[in-house]
Amino acid sequence: MADKQISLPAKLINGGIAGLIGVTCVFPIDLAKTRLQNQQNGQRMYASLSDCLIKTIRSEGYFGMYRGAAVNLTLVTPEKAIKLAANDFFRHHLSKDGKKLTLLREMLAGCGAGTCQVIVTTPMEMLKIQLQDAGRIAAQKKLMAAQAQLSSSPAAAAAEPAVETRTTATQITRELLRSKGIAGLYKGLGATLLRDVPFSIVYFPLFANLNKLGQKDPNVKAPFYVSFLSGCVAGSTAAVAVNPCDVIKTRLQSLQRGVNEDTYSGILDCTKKIWQREGPTAFFKGAYCRALVIAPLFGIAQVVYFIGIAEFLLDMLPKHRA
């Protein structure tokens, strides 16, 4: 991003547009990531990203890959707007002396951005995860019911499988508010902070320094493709680095469990059970999916910032009135 100051409305619009475009492009991979992270040993429905997407299309249709997308598309605009605008805000105020930001101050700016965004991120992820993982749990129940029918009575195997009742985000929200109040939507807040703050601490300084490599002049923006590639590299690196926290967050925010799957009372309990029962590699479940999601998402975000769509639109308004 350029060092020149962009108005707050422009930052918010740019962040929102970037989020909408990015999420639309990568949502199926994000769905696969959630399902791969949630499945536990002995209850594996999917072997890989491609296997998950193929089985999802077969059992739920093409639009099954976009379960929970409406929630994400609704809330990603304020989430990305807050994240990108907050980082710029903190960078600006941490560099009041006019000097180049030190690495420590860049990390502090990223920390502030990550802390601010969880206001929207936590309920968004909470609702999205329920909708994304519903298909996995339904498929698992159908498979186990079919196996039980075959083992008990071959004639019963011909019976019609139970039809999955699809729950909407509105229904989940109402139930959580009714039973637990606003705190229900913020389940996993600690784990979300544990993921998003380190992510921003890694991402923003790394992006800023990679982007500078493509600047021929400190006062001139780097080419848009440099911003895109810098966003991709910084995003995927940060995503893999914090993946263990993302696995813990996903498990804690899942309200429904498959048959014989563990439940968790908190971050430490979740960490301990995953380590003991699934091994350390379980903390990197879905890591490559997350990298594939985050890389283009943040690459697109930085290009939108580079192009300055919002600045163009806002600049045109007075001219249009005139």
Buried (B, 14 or more C-beta within 10 A) or exposed (E): BBBEEBEEBBBBBBBBBBBBBBBBEBBBBBBBBBBBBBBBEEBEBBEEBEEBBEBBBEBBEEEBBBBBBBBBBEBBBBBBBBBBBBBBBBBEEBBEEEEEBEEEBBBBBBBBBBBBBBBBBBBBBBBBBBBBBBBBBBBBBBBBBBEEBEEEEEEEBEEEEEEBEEEEBEEBBEEBEEEEEEEBBBBBBBBBBBBBBBBBBBBBBBBBEBBBEBBEEEEEBBBBEBBBBBBBBBBBBBBBBBBBBBBBBBBBBBEBBBEEBBEBEEBEBBBEBBEEEBEEEBBBBBBBBBBBBBBBBBBBBBBBBBBBBBBEBBEEEEEEEE
